[in-house]
Amino acid sequence: MSLRTKKIEKQLQDIISMYMLSHFPYKNDLILSITNVVVSPDLRSAKVYFSVFSPLASEIEPESVLEILEEERPNIQEQIHTKLKMKFTPRLTFYFDETIAENFRLIEKLKALGYAQDLQSNGL
């Protein structure tokens, strides 16, 4: 992967994150994080990975967040087009990244098994 591709991925992640900070309807109910962006070699498409964390996680499903992201895709792509001077604006595809949720589930299981003291001493 070229340095240019990595730079574009970082810029896309920043633009999408900033857009969602100001336009996402669940601002007060959850934390939406753009965890990774992977751009195709020809720069015409990008996979955008997101995660969701919420104290109301049982009430807000990742699928509903995905629907909102899909609805906002044209507006997000317009933002990208205005902020990045590229020949083509990458076509965004959104994917739910379960890494953070899996980590929280693992920590809860470890606590249930009695490893809570070890986790607290390590700052978890």
C-alpha positions as protocol buffer text, in pm:
chain_id: "A"
residue {
  index: 1
  type: MET
  ca { x: 0 y: 0 z: 0 }
}
residue {
  index: 2
  type: SER
  ca { x: 140 y: 336 z: -100 }
}
residue {
  index: 3
  type: LEU
  ca { x: 193 y: 631 z: 127 }
}
residue {
  index: 4
  type: ARG
  ca { x: -60 y: 827 z: -80 }
}
residue {
  index: 5
  type: THR
  ca { x: -328 y: 559 z: -24 }
}
residue {
  index: 6
  type: LYS
  ca { x: -266 y: 560 z: 352 }
}
residue {
  index: 7
  type: LYS
  ca { x: -289 y: 939 z: 358 }
}
residue {
  index: 8
  type: ILE
  ca { x: -620 y: 932 z: 167 }
}
residue {
  index: 9
  type: GLU
  ca { x: -758 y: 664 z: 402 }
}
residue {
  index: 10
  type: LYS
  ca { x: -673 y: 881 z: 703 }
}
residue {
  index: 11
  type: GLN
  ca { x: -827 y: 1189 z: 541 }
}
residue {
  index: 12
  type: LEU
  ca { x: -1145 y: 997 z: 457 }
}
residue {
  index: 13
  type: GLN
  ca { x: -1169 y: 868 z: 813 }
}
residue {
  index: 14
  type: ASP
  ca { x: -1133 y: 1224 z: 948 }
}
residue {
  index: 15
  type: ILE
  ca { x: -1388 y: 1374 z: 706 }
}
residue {
  index: 16
  type: ILE
  ca { x: -1647 y: 1102 z: 773 }
}
residue {
  index: 17
  type: SER
  ca { x: -1595 y: 1126 z: 1150 }
}
residue {
  index: 18
  type: MET
  ca { x: -1635 y: 1503 z: 1150 }
}
residue {
  index: 19
  type: TYR
  ca { x: -1946 y: 1480 z: 933 }
}
residue {
  index: 20
  type: MET
  ca { x: -2105 y: 1227 z: 1166 }
}
residue {
  index: 21
  type: LEU
  ca { x: -2025 y: 1438 z: 1473 }
}
residue {
  index: 22
  type: SER
  ca { x: -2246 y: 1715 z: 1343 }
}
residue {
  index: 23
  type: HIS
  ca { x: -2512 y: 1521 z: 1150 }
}
residue {
  index: 24
  type: PHE
  ca { x: -2570 y: 1192 z: 1332 }
}
residue {
  index: 25
  type: PRO
  ca { x: -2919 y: 1173 z: 1492 }
}
residue {
  index: 26
  type: TYR
  ca { x: -2815 y: 961 z: 1795 }
}
residue {
  index: 27
  type: LYS
  ca { x: -2546 y: 1203 z: 1915 }
}
residue {
  index: 28
  type: ASN
  ca { x: -2648 y: 1183 z: 2280 }
}
residue {
  index: 29
  type: ASP
  ca { x: -2739 y: 813 z: 2290 }
}
residue {
  index: 30
  type: LEU
  ca { x: -2428 y: 644 z: 2156 }
}
residue {
  index: 31
  type: ILE
  ca { x: -2073 y: 679 z: 2039 }
}
residue {
  index: 32
  type: LEU
  ca { x: -2020 y: 613 z: 1671 }
}
residue {
  index: 33
  type: SER
  ca { x: -1660 y: 552 z: 1579 }
}
residue {
  index: 34
  type: ILE
  ca { x: -1515 y: 519 z: 1231 }
}
residue {
  index: 35
  type: THR
  ca { x: -1256 y: 255 z: 1311 }
}
residue {
  index: 36
  type: ASN
  ca { x: -1094 y: 203 z: 972 }
}
residue {
  index: 37
  type: VAL
  ca { x: -1112 y: 301 z: 607 }
}
residue {
  index: 38
  type: VAL
  ca { x: -967 y: 83 z: 332 }
}
residue {
  index: 39
  type: VAL
  ca { x: -939 y: 235 z: -15 }
}
residue {
  index: 40
  type: SER
  ca { x: -915 y: 27 z: -331 }
}
residue {
  index: 41
  type: PRO
  ca { x: -592 y: 56 z: -534 }
}
residue {
  index: 42
  type: ASP
  ca { x: -768 y: 263 z: -803 }
}
residue {
  index: 43
  type: LEU
  ca { x: -912 y: 498 z: -532 }
}
residue {
  index: 44
  type: ARG
  ca { x: -1264 y: 459 z: -670 }
}
residue {
  index: 45
  type: SER
  ca { x: -1411 y: 275 z: -372 }
}
residue {
  index: 46
  type: ALA
  ca { x: -1361 y: 267 z: 3 }
}
residue {
  index: 47
  type: LYS
  ca { x: -1473 y: 30 z: 276 }
}
residue {
  index: 48
  type: VAL
  ca { x: -1565 y: 223 z: 589 }
}
residue {
  index: 49
  type: TYR
  ca { x: -1570 y: 26 z: 914 }
}
residue {
  index: 50
  type: PHE
  ca { x: -1765 y: 163 z: 1211 }
}
residue {
  index: 51
  type: SER
  ca { x: -1837 y: 57 z: 1565 }
}
residue {
  index: 52
  type: VAL
  ca { x: -2109 y: 160 z: 1805 }
}
residue {
  index: 53
  type: PHE
  ca { x: -2091 y: 187 z: 2181 }
}
residue {
  index: 54
  type: SER
  ca { x: -2387 y: 281 z: 2393 }
}
residue {
  index: 55
  type: PRO
  ca { x: -2518 y: 229 z: 2744 }
}
residue {
  index: 56
  type: LEU
  ca { x: -2844 y: 165 z: 2555 }
}
residue {
  index: 57
  type: ALA
  ca { x: -2675 y: -89 z: 2324 }
}
residue {
  index: 58
  type: SER
  ca { x: -2965 y: -331 z: 2350 }
}
residue {
  index: 59
  type: GLU
  ca { x: -3198 y: -62 z: 2217 }
}
residue {
  index: 60
  type: ILE
  ca { x: -2983 y: 59 z: 1928 }
}
residue {
  index: 61
  type: GLU
  ca { x: -2889 y: -205 z: 1677 }
}
residue {
  index: 62
  type: PRO
  ca { x: -2589 y: -169 z: 1443 }
}
residue {
  index: 63
  type: GLU
  ca { x: -2825 y: -235 z: 1150 }
}
residue {
  index: 64
  type: SER
  ca { x: -3018 y: 86 z: 1227 }
}
residue {
  index: 65
  type: VAL
  ca { x: -2691 y: 280 z: 1238 }
}
residue {
  index: 66
  type: LEU
  ca { x: -2592 y: 119 z: 907 }
}
residue {
  index: 67
  type: GLU
  ca { x: -2921 y: 234 z: 754 }
}
residue {
  index: 68
  type: ILE
  ca { x: -2853 y: 592 z: 864 }
}
residue {
  index: 69
  type: LEU
  ca { x: -2501 y: 578 z: 723 }
}
residue {
  index: 70
  type: GLU
  ca { x: -2638 y: 447 z: 393 }
}
residue {
  index: 71
  type: GLU
  ca { x: -2895 y: 728 z: 383 }
}
residue {
  index: 72
  type: GLU
  ca { x: -2624 y: 985 z: 456 }
}
residue {
  index: 73
  type: ARG
  ca { x: -2380 y: 839 z: 201 }
}
residue {
  index: 74
  type: PRO
  ca { x: -2455 y: 1098 z: -75 }
}
residue {
  index: 75
  type: ASN
  ca { x: -2404 y: 1385 z: 171 }
}
residue {
  index: 76
  type: ILE
  ca { x: -2085 y: 1230 z: 309 }
}
residue {
  index: 77
  type: GLN
  ca { x: -1952 y: 1176 z: -42 }
}
residue {
  index: 78
  type: GLU
  ca { x: -2032 y: 1538 z: -126 }
}
residue {
  index: 79
  type: GLN
  ca { x: -1829 y: 1645 z: 180 }
}
residue {
  index: 80
  type: ILE
  ca { x: -1541 y: 1428 z: 63 }
}
residue {
  index: 81
  type: HIS
  ca { x: -1563 y: 1576 z: -286 }
}
residue {
  index: 82
  type: THR
  ca { x: -1546 y: 1933 z: -155 }
}
residue {
  index: 83
  type: LYS
  ca { x: -1263 y: 1867 z: 93 }
}
residue {
  index: 84
  type: LEU
  ca { x: -1041 y: 1636 z: -112 }
}
residue {
  index: 85
  type: LYS
  ca { x: -923 y: 1737 z: -454 }
}
residue {
  index: 86
  type: MET
  ca { x: -932 y: 1401 z: -630 }
}
residue {
  index: 87
  type: LYS
  ca { x: -1023 y: 1299 z: -982 }
}
residue {
  index: 88
  type: PHE
  ca { x: -1281 y: 1053 z: -845 }
}
residue {
  index: 89
  type: THR
  ca { x: -1464 y: 1053 z: -514 }
}
residue {
  index: 90
  type: PRO
  ca { x: -1444 y: 703 z: -368 }
}
residue {
  index: 91
  type: ARG
  ca { x: -1776 y: 516 z: -347 }
}
residue {
  index: 92
  type: LEU
  ca { x: -1828 y: 437 z: 21 }
}
residue {
  index: 93
  type: THR
  ca { x: -1946 y: 103 z: 152 }
}
residue {
  index: 94
  type: PHE
  ca { x: -2015 y: 74 z: 526 }
}
residue {
  index: 95
  type: TYR
  ca { x: -1942 y: -229 z: 743 }
}
residue {
  index: 96
  type: PHE
  ca { x: -2002 y: -290 z: 1113 }
}
residue {
  index: 97
  type: ASP
  ca { x: -1677 y: -356 z: 1299 }
}
residue {
  index: 98
  type: GLU
  ca { x: -1749 y: -586 z: 1593 }
}
residue {
  index: 99
  type: THR
  ca { x: -1400 y: -564 z: 1744 }
}
residue {
  index: 100
  type: ILE
  ca { x: -1487 y: -322 z: 2025 }
}
residue {
  index: 101
  type: ALA
  ca { x: -1809 y: -505 z: 2114 }
}
residue {
  index: 102
  type: GLU
  ca { x: -1621 y: -835 z: 2120 }
}
residue {
  index: 103
  type: ASN
  ca { x: -1360 y: -685 z: 2353 }
}
residue {
  index: 104
  type: PHE
  ca { x: -1628 y: -567 z: 2595 }
}
residue {
  index: 105
  type: ARG
  ca { x: -1795 y: -910 z: 2589 }
}
residue {
  index: 106
  type: LEU
  ca { x: -1460 y: -1077 z: 2658 }
}
residue {
  index: 107
  type: ILE
  ca { x: -1390 y: -845 z: 2952 }
}
residue {
  index: 108
  type: GLU
  ca { x: -1734 y: -922 z: 3097 }
}
residue {
  index: 109
  type: LYS
  ca { x: -1672 y: -1296 z: 3065 }
}
residue {
  index: 110
  type: LEU
  ca { x: -1335 y: -1263 z: 3236 }
}
residue {
  index: 111
  type: LYS
  ca { x: -1495 y: -1066 z: 3518 }
}
residue {
  index: 112
  type: ALA
  ca { x: -1762 y: -1337 z: 3555 }
}
residue {
  index: 113
  type: LEU
  ca { x: -1486 y: -1598 z: 3583 }
}
residue {
  index: 114
  type: GLY
  ca { x: -1326 y: -1408 z: 3871 }
}
residue {
  index: 115
  type: TYR
  ca { x: -1053 y: -1221 z: 3693 }
}
residue {
  index: 116
  type: ALA
  ca { x: -1196 y: -880 z: 3787 }
}
residue {
  index: 117
  type: GLN
  ca { x: -903 y: -797 z: 4020 }
}
residue {
  index: 118
  type: ASP
  ca { x: -649 y: -876 z: 3746 }
}
residue {
  index: 119
  type: LEU
  ca { x: -841 y: -661 z: 3495 }
}
residue {
  index: 120
  type: GLN
  ca { x: -859 y: -367 z: 3736 }
}
residue {
  index: 121
  type: SER
  ca { x: -485 y: -382 z: 3806 }
}
residue {
  index: 122
  type: ASN
  ca { x: -427 y: -361 z: 3428 }
}
residue {
  index: 123
  type: GLY
  ca { x: -658 y: -60 z: 3391 }
}
residue {
  index: 124
  type: LEU
  ca { x: -950 y: -243 z: 3227 }
}
